Amino acid sequence: MAVSTPSERSMLASFITDVTPDLADELEQAAQEFLREHGIAEPITWQPLSLLRFDGHRWCGGQAARTVSYSAGLR
């Protein structure tokens, strides 16, 4: 479900600022339980892997490593 209207964006912004540490803990526990009950062996948060790109340089979390030097006009 996408947040697409000004009203929905406002509600989401308000929710984010109103989340207490206790509520965040409860939501995390509910998410873990949901995944477990559905046989999903995945973490509840996603973090990109550090991968090798097709040209052999490292790709770190969605950003090309700053030490990569581009050659052959790949800018």
N, CA, C and O of each residue as an XYZ file, in Angstrom:
300
protein
N       0.846     -1.169      0.000
C       0.000      0.000      0.000
C       0.892      1.233      0.000
O       1.753      1.391      0.866
N       0.682      2.086     -0.959
C       1.494      3.295     -1.083
C       0.847      4.463     -0.348
O      -0.377      4.587     -0.285
N       1.686      5.292      0.190
C       1.227      6.536      0.808
C       1.194      7.550     -0.325
O       2.242      7.958     -0.826
N      -0.019      7.963     -0.735
C      -0.093      8.777     -1.950
C      -0.838     10.097     -1.810
O      -0.753     10.941     -2.702
N      -1.549     10.295     -0.739
C      -2.293     11.549     -0.602
C      -1.651     12.424      0.471
O      -0.939     11.916      1.337
N      -1.897     13.729      0.424
C      -1.360     14.597      1.470
C      -1.805     14.169      2.868
O      -1.025     14.241      3.817
N      -3.036     13.732      2.993
C      -3.543     13.285      4.288
C      -2.774     12.061      4.787
O      -2.416     11.988      5.962
N      -2.522     11.102      3.896
C      -1.774      9.902      4.280
C      -0.335     10.256      4.653
O       0.207      9.713      5.616
N       0.288     11.166      3.894
C       1.654     11.580      4.208
C       1.708     12.252      5.579
O       2.649     12.037      6.343
N       0.707     13.058      5.885
C       0.647     13.729      7.179
C       0.498     12.712      8.311
O       1.164     12.817      9.341
N      -0.386     11.726      8.109
C      -0.576     10.690      9.135
C       0.709      9.894      9.344
O       1.055      9.571     10.480
N       1.423      9.575      8.260
C       2.667      8.825      8.385
C       3.716      9.649      9.129
O       4.407      9.129     10.005
N       3.836     10.920      8.787
C       4.807     11.786      9.470
C       4.486     11.878     10.958
O       5.391     11.850     11.792
N       3.221     11.984     11.290
C       2.808     12.056     12.680
C       3.111     10.742     13.399
O       3.585     10.750     14.534
N       2.839      9.620     12.742
C       3.091      8.309     13.344
C       4.574      8.152     13.667
O       4.938      7.696     14.751
N       5.418      8.529     12.726
C       6.857      8.373     12.921
C       7.332      9.156     14.137
O       8.174      8.672     14.893
N       6.805     10.352     14.333
C       7.248     11.166     15.473
C       6.604     10.737     16.782
O       7.112     11.066     17.854
N       5.489     10.005     16.715
C       4.775      9.585     17.918
C       5.167      8.200     18.428
O       4.684      7.777     19.478
N       6.024      7.492     17.713
C       6.404      6.140     18.121
C       7.292      6.224     19.353
O       8.361      6.833     19.324
N       6.838      5.609     20.427
C       7.614      5.555     21.665
C       8.536      4.330     21.625
O       8.300      3.418     20.832
N       9.556      4.291     22.441
C      10.408      3.100     22.498
C       9.613      1.827     22.812
O       9.897      0.767     22.254
N       8.620      1.929     23.701
C       7.804      0.750     24.027
C       6.999      0.285     22.815
O       6.907     -0.914     22.552
N       6.418      1.230     22.078
C       5.655      0.868     20.882
C       6.576      0.271     19.827
O       6.209     -0.702     19.169
N       7.759      0.835     19.656
C       8.721      0.297     18.689
C       9.088     -1.142     19.046
O       9.184     -1.992     18.161
N       9.292     -1.421     20.329
C       9.592     -2.790     20.772
C       8.434     -3.732     20.475
O       8.644     -4.851     20.008
N       7.214     -3.282     20.746
C       6.028     -4.112     20.481
C       5.888     -4.398     18.991
O       5.579     -5.526     18.604
N       6.111     -3.394     18.154
C       6.016     -3.584     16.705
C       7.083     -4.552     16.213
O       6.813     -5.384     15.347
N       8.285     -4.451     16.753
C       9.356     -5.369     16.377
C       9.006     -6.801     16.764
O       9.212     -7.726     15.979
N       8.476     -6.985     17.975
C       8.077     -8.325     18.413
C       6.952     -8.883     17.545
O       6.961    -10.064     17.200
N       5.989     -8.040     17.194
C       4.886     -8.479     16.338
C       5.395     -8.880     14.956
O       4.933     -9.866     14.382
N       6.334     -8.124     14.432
C       6.895     -8.455     13.119
C       7.651     -9.775     13.165
O       7.511    -10.603     12.265
N       8.452     -9.979     14.210
C       9.192    -11.235     14.354
C       8.236    -12.422     14.468
O       8.461    -13.468     13.860
N       7.184    -12.254     15.238
C       6.188    -13.317     15.405
C       5.487    -13.624     14.083
O       5.270    -14.788     13.744
N       5.133    -12.576     13.339
C       4.470    -12.755     12.051
C       5.348    -13.567     11.099
O       4.879    -14.513     10.466
N       6.619    -13.192     11.004
C       7.527    -13.926     10.119
C       7.682    -15.369     10.566
O       7.645    -16.285      9.745
N       7.856    -15.572     11.864
C       8.018    -16.930     12.400
C       6.785    -17.779     12.108
O       6.913    -18.924     11.675
N       5.590    -17.229     12.341
C       4.350    -17.977     12.108
C       4.151    -18.339     10.634
O       3.464    -19.309     10.317
N       4.748    -17.562      9.747
C       4.607    -17.823      8.319
C       5.814    -18.545      7.734
O       5.963    -18.650      6.517
N       6.679    -19.046      8.626
C       7.825    -19.836      8.185
C       8.859    -19.040      7.405
O       9.566    -19.594      6.563
N       8.949    -17.761      7.677
C       9.889    -16.908      6.967
C      11.112    -16.694      7.853
O      11.027    -16.066      8.908
N      12.233    -17.217      7.417
C      13.470    -17.115      8.187
C      14.292    -15.932      7.689
O      15.382    -16.103      7.144
N      13.758    -14.746      7.882
C      14.425    -13.518      7.455
C      14.390    -12.513      8.594
O      13.503    -12.572      9.445
N      15.346    -11.591      8.619
C      15.292    -10.527      9.624
C      14.154     -9.561      9.303
O      13.675     -9.517      8.170
N      13.725     -8.794     10.291
C      12.614     -7.866     10.052
C      13.074     -6.566      9.398
O      12.251     -5.781      8.928
N      14.370     -6.341      9.367
C      14.901     -5.171      8.676
C      15.803     -5.642      7.551
O      16.329     -6.755      7.588
N      15.978     -4.794      6.553
C      16.805     -5.132      5.413
C      17.997     -4.211      5.371
O      17.873     -3.007      5.599
N      19.156     -4.777      5.080
C      20.360     -3.994      4.912
C      21.063     -4.525      3.676
O      21.283     -5.730      3.560
N      21.417     -3.646      2.756
C      22.051     -4.126      1.520
C      23.394     -4.777      1.800
O      24.115     -4.390      2.720
N      23.709     -5.760      0.995
C      24.986     -6.445      1.105
C      26.059     -5.642      0.389
O      25.763     -4.820     -0.478
N      27.280     -5.883      0.756
C      28.401     -5.345      0.004
C      28.668     -6.344     -1.113
O      29.013     -7.495     -0.846
N      28.515     -5.923     -2.333
C      28.612     -6.832     -3.471
C      29.718     -6.406     -4.427
O      30.176     -5.264     -4.395
N      30.136     -7.331     -5.273
C      31.031     -6.990     -6.364
C      30.189     -6.615     -7.572
O      29.234     -7.312     -7.914
N      30.543     -5.529     -8.206
C      29.834     -5.115     -9.410
C      30.339     -5.935    -10.585
O      31.309     -6.681    -10.455
N      29.688     -5.799    -11.725
C      30.053     -6.567    -12.909
C      31.500     -6.313    -13.331
O      32.115     -7.181    -13.951
N      32.060     -5.132    -13.006
C      33.429     -4.806    -13.404
C      34.456     -5.189    -12.337
O      35.636     -4.864    -12.471
N      34.019     -5.877    -11.281
C      34.926     -6.358    -10.257
C      35.161     -5.414     -9.100
O      35.772     -5.808     -8.106
N      34.693     -4.174     -9.196
C      34.830     -3.232     -8.089
C      33.777     -3.530     -7.036
O      32.741     -4.127     -7.326
N      34.054     -3.109     -5.823
C      33.095     -3.353     -4.742
C      31.946     -2.367     -4.808
O      32.137     -1.197     -5.139
N      30.755     -2.843     -4.494
C      29.544     -2.027     -4.404
C      29.104     -2.106     -2.961
O      28.759     -3.191     -2.492
N      29.102     -1.008     -2.241
C      28.864     -1.033     -0.803
C      27.546     -0.374     -0.452
O      27.423      0.849     -0.529
N      26.572     -1.159     -0.070
C      25.307     -0.633      0.404
C      24.634      0.324     -0.546
O      24.107      1.351     -0.119
N      24.642      0.008     -1.834
C      23.950      0.847     -2.796
C      24.787      1.996     -3.322
O      24.348      2.714     -4.221
N      25.971      2.185     -2.788
C      26.857      3.251     -3.250
C      28.167      2.633     -3.716
O      28.738      1.776     -3.041
N      28.628      3.071     -4.861
C      29.924      2.590     -5.322
C      30.979      3.093     -4.341
O      30.924      4.236     -3.889
N      31.919      2.246     -4.024
C      32.981      2.647     -3.101
C      33.716      3.860     -3.652
O      33.983      3.931     -4.852
N      34.044      4.810     -2.790
C      34.696      6.045     -3.233
C      36.074      5.794     -3.832
O      36.573      6.627     -4.589
N      36.686      4.683     -3.514
C      38.019      4.408     -4.036
C      37.993      3.877     -5.455
O      39.047      3.685     -6.060
N      36.815      3.636     -5.994
C      36.701      3.105     -7.354
C      37.143      4.172     -8.335
O      36.685      5.313     -8.270
N      38.036      3.801     -9.248
C      38.404      4.734    -10.309
C      37.730      4.250    -11.580
O      37.855      3.080    -11.942
N      37.028      5.122    -12.249
C      36.304      4.768    -13.455
C      37.235      4.891    -14.657
O      38.020      5.834    -14.761
N      37.134      3.940    -15.543
C      37.957      3.977    -16.743
C      37.101      3.697    -17.954
O      35.918      3.383    -17.823
N      37.671      3.805    -19.106
C      37.010      3.519    -20.375
C      35.734      4.324    -20.541
O      34.758      3.838    -21.112
N      35.737      5.548    -20.045
C      34.591      6.432    -20.246
C      33.377      6.114    -19.385
O      32.304      6.665    -19.629
N      33.507      5.252    -18.397
C      32.372      4.917    -17.521
C      32.285      5.946    -16.408
O      32.829      5.721    -15.327
N      31.639      7.033    -16.633
C      31.536      8.104    -15.638
C      30.105      8.334    -15.265
O      29.813      9.199    -14.439
